[in-house]
């Protein structure tokens, strides 16, 4: 089921994408308004960023985007300043920067205060990103945050259930919610990783996805964390053109690994398993039964492990 990853050549990895010119994100914290459990907020920040990364990076962002936090009914709201021509790509990078500031200011297990971030790029105010728990019932959501398919459109109708208590398996197969033909085969390697570094590595991975169109192929990515201590490596497998790994598959696979495998979130139960597993892991990707990619999550100083 698994293949060795030691054939991968890091020199072939796609170059890291560059942030928008003069990107600046100014975060204001509001601990008296609300404090989020880091597991829930981190889960949704990466998933929200992944949804935005599904758009072309240069596509104009013309209306507010609202994302529901399933357990507490908190919200991530992106309010673009339309006259200054914000794009989806700018907001993907802004979320990346917000995540880094959260890790630096409120590392796990500290609770994260509600926040409002003002996003600047190219010398212009592009809008604000808010992570709050609304005091009043929320307006209809523009899209779901965890999955691009499920979740009620009304903020006051999302399921809130007890946390499911069971341990995430050491290895297994996890299909992608958005496209069940895409399956992640994973195996934990039992090497402990720093939570904030894992979190920021996944944020970096989403900037790669944003930088490429969904239908582009020949994927090769090394996403590095804040502090350069943790990496996510993913490479497409040599195959027929029709079966080659695309950046859309990559984006959905990264989201699946984060949501379901690392964080242990269960859509059916509306909650987490025993807790996130901050450990190295290896994985391979299959699409419609054909292996299309292999990769791993580990420290930057470690040699490739066998998947």
C-alpha positions in Angstrom: 0.0 0.0 0.0 2.9 2.4 0.8 5.9 3.2 -1.3 9.3 4.4 -0.2 9.8 8.1 -0.3 13.6 8.1 -0.5 13.5 8.4 -4.3 12.2 12.0 -4.0 14.7 14.7 -4.9 14.2 17.9 -2.9 16.0 19.9 -5.6 13.0 19.3 -7.9 10.5 20.9 -5.5 8.5 23.9 -6.9 10.0 27.1 -5.7 8.2 28.7 -2.7 5.6 31.3 -3.8 6.3 34.9 -3.0 3.9 37.0 -0.9 2.1 39.9 -2.5 4.3 43.1 -2.6 4.4 45.1 0.6 2.0 42.7 2.4 1.4 43.9 5.9 -1.1 42.4 8.4 -1.9 44.4 11.5 -3.7 42.3 14.1 -5.7 43.7 17.1 -6.6 41.2 19.9 -9.9 41.3 21.8 -9.6 38.9 24.8 -12.7 40.4 26.5 -14.9 39.5 23.5 -14.1 35.8 23.2 -11.3 33.3 23.5 -11.1 30.3 21.2 -9.7 26.9 22.0 -6.6 26.6 19.7 -7.7 23.2 18.3 -10.9 24.6 16.9 -9.5 27.9 15.6 -6.4 26.4 14.0 -8.6 23.7 12.4 -10.8 26.3 10.7 -8.1 28.8 9.8 -6.3 26.2 7.6 -9.6 25.0 6.1 -10.8 28.5 5.4 -7.5 29.4 3.7 -7.8 26.2 1.7 -11.2 27.2 0.4 -9.8 30.6 -0.7 -6.9 28.9 -2.3 -9.3 27.1 -4.6 -9.8 30.4 -6.5 -7.2 31.9 -8.9 -4.8 34.1 -6.9 -5.6 37.1 -9.2 -9.3 36.7 -9.0 -10.9 39.8 -7.5 -12.6 39.4 -4.1 -15.7 41.4 -4.5 -17.9 40.3 -1.6 -17.6 39.3 2.1 -16.7 35.7 2.8 -18.1 34.1 6.0 -16.9 30.8 7.5 -18.5 29.0 10.4 -16.6 27.4 13.3 -18.7 24.3 13.8 -18.4 23.7 17.6 -18.7 27.2 19.0 -20.5 28.9 16.2 -17.7 31.5 16.0 -17.0 33.1 12.6 -14.1 33.9 10.3 -15.3 36.9 8.2 -13.3 38.4 5.4 -14.5 41.9 4.5 -12.7 43.1 1.3 -12.3 46.8 0.6 -13.5 46.4 -3.0 -12.4 49.8 -4.3 -8.7 48.8 -3.6 -9.0 45.6 -5.7 -8.3 42.9 -3.2 -7.7 39.4 -4.6 -8.2 35.8 -3.2 -4.4 35.4 -3.3 -3.8 38.4 -1.1 -6.3 37.0 1.5 -4.6 33.5 1.4 -1.3 35.2 2.3 -3.0 37.4 4.9 -4.4 34.3 6.7 -0.9 32.8 6.5 0.5 35.8 8.4 -2.4 35.8 10.9 -1.6 32.2 11.7 2.1 33.0 12.3 1.2 35.9 14.6 -1.1 33.6 16.6 1.6 31.0 17.0 4.1 33.7 18.2 1.7 35.5 20.5 -0.5 32.6 21.8 1.2 29.2 21.3 -0.7 26.1 22.0 -2.2 25.3 24.6 -3.0 29.0 25.2 -6.5 30.2 24.2 -6.5 32.6 21.3 -8.4 35.9 21.7 -10.9 37.1 19.1 -9.1 39.3 16.6 -9.5 41.8 13.8 -6.7 42.0 11.2 -6.3 44.9 8.7 -4.7 43.7 5.5 -2.4 46.0 3.5 -0.7 45.1 0.2 0.9 47.3 -2.4 0.4 50.3 -0.2 -3.4 49.9 -0.1 -5.8 48.8 2.5 -7.3 45.6 1.1 -9.8 44.9 3.8 -10.2 43.2 7.2 -10.3 39.6 8.5 -12.2 39.0 11.7 -12.3 35.9 13.9 -15.1 36.5 16.4 -18.1 34.9 18.1 -21.1 37.0 17.0 -23.4 38.2 19.7 -26.4 38.0 17.3 -27.5 35.3 14.9 -25.3 35.3 11.8 -26.4 36.0 8.3 -26.3 33.2 5.7 -22.8 31.9 5.1 -21.2 32.3 1.7 -19.7 28.8 2.0 -18.8 26.1 4.5 -15.3 26.1 6.0 -14.5 22.5 6.7 -15.9 21.0 3.6 -16.9 22.7 0.3 -20.0 20.6 0.3 -21.6 20.0 3.7 -22.6 22.2 6.6 -25.8 24.2 7.0 -25.9 27.6 5.4 -27.4 29.2 8.5 -25.0 30.0 11.3 -27.6 29.0 13.9 -28.3 25.6 12.5 -24.8 23.9 12.5 -24.6 20.7 14.5 -22.8 20.9 17.8 -22.2 17.5 19.4 -20.1 16.0 22.1 -16.4 15.3 21.3 -15.9 11.8 20.1 -13.4 10.1 22.3 -11.2 7.6 20.5 -7.6 7.5 19.5 -6.6 8.2 15.9 -5.2 5.1 14.3 -1.5 4.8 13.7 -2.2 4.1 10.0 -5.1 4.0 7.7 -7.0 5.2 4.7 -9.0 8.5 4.7 -11.1 9.6 1.7 -11.4 13.2 0.8 -14.9 14.6 1.8 -15.1 16.8 -1.4 -13.9 14.0 -3.8 -14.2 10.5 -2.4 -12.1 9.2 -5.3 -9.1 10.9 -3.7 -7.8 8.7 -0.8 -5.0 9.5 1.6 -3.1 6.4 2.9 -1.2 7.6 6.0 1.2 6.2 8.7 2.3 8.0 11.8 6.0 7.8 12.6 5.8 8.6 16.3 8.2 11.5 16.2 6.9 14.4 18.2 6.5 17.8 16.4 5.9 21.3 17.8 2.2 22.1 17.2 2.7 25.7 16.0 5.3 24.5 13.5 2.9 21.9 12.1 0.1 24.5 11.9 2.3 27.0 10.0 3.6 24.3 7.6 0.0 23.6 6.5 -0.6 27.3 6.1 2.5 27.5 3.8 1.2 24.5 1.8 -2.0 26.4 1.1 0.1 29.3 -0.3 1.6 26.8 -2.8 -1.9 25.7 -3.8 -3.1 29.3 -4.2 -0.1 30.1 -6.5 -1.1 27.4 -9.0 -4.3 26.8 -11.0 -6.4 23.8 -9.9 -5.8 21.9 -13.2 -2.0 22.3 -13.3 -0.1 19.0 -13.0 3.4 17.8 -12.2 3.1 18.8 -8.5 6.3 19.0 -6.4 6.1 20.9 -3.1 8.2 21.4 0.1 6.2 23.7 2.5 8.3 24.9 5.4 7.0 26.0 8.8 7.6 29.2 10.8 11.1 28.8 12.1 12.1 26.4 9.3 11.8 23.3 11.6 8.9 21.3 10.0 8.2 20.6 6.4 5.4 19.0 4.3 6.8 17.3 1.2 4.6 16.1 -1.6 5.5 14.9 -5.1 3.4 13.6 -7.9 4.1 10.1 -9.3 5.1 9.4 -12.8 2.0 8.3 -14.6 -0.1 9.0 -17.7 -0.9 12.6 -18.1 -4.6 12.0 -17.3 -3.7 10.4 -14.0 -1.0 12.9 -12.8 -1.5 14.7 -9.5 -3.1 18.1 -10.0 -2.9 21.1 -7.7 -6.6 20.7 -6.9 -6.0 17.2 -5.7 -3.0 18.5 -3.7 -5.1 21.2 -2.1 -7.9 18.7 -1.1 -5.3 16.2 0.1 -3.6 18.8 2.3 -6.9 19.8 3.8 -7.8 16.1 4.4 -4.5 15.4 6.1 -4.9 18.5 8.3 -8.6 18.1 9.2 -9.0 14.4 9.5 -5.6 12.9 10.2 -3.5 15.5 12.1 -6.4 17.3 13.9 -8.6 14.2 14.0 -11.8 16.0 13.2 -14.8 13.8 12.4 -17.5 15.3 10.2 -20.1 12.7 11.1 -19.8 13.4 14.8 -19.2 17.1 14.6 -16.2 16.9 16.9 -12.6 15.8 17.5 -11.2 12.4 18.4 -9.0 12.2 21.5 -6.9 15.1 20.3 -4.6 16.2 17.5 -1.5 14.1 16.8 1.5 16.4 16.6 3.7 13.7 15.1 5.6 13.0 11.9 3.8 10.9 9.3 4.2 9.6 5.8 1.4 9.3 3.2 0.6 8.4 -0.3 -2.4 9.6 -2.5 -4.6 7.5 -4.7 -7.1 8.8 -7.2 -9.7 6.4 -8.4 -7.4 3.5 -7.4 -4.3 4.9 -9.1 -1.4 6.1 -7.0 -0.7 9.7 -7.9 1.5 11.1 -5.1 3.7 10.4 -2.1 4.9 12.6 0.7 5.6 13.2 4.4 5.3 15.6 7.3 8.5 15.7 9.5 11.3 17.9 10.7 13.5 19.6 8.2 16.6 17.9 9.6 15.3 14.4 9.3 16.1 12.0 6.4 13.2 10.7 4.4 11.2 8.0 6.2 9.7 5.0 4.5 6.0 5.5 4.0 
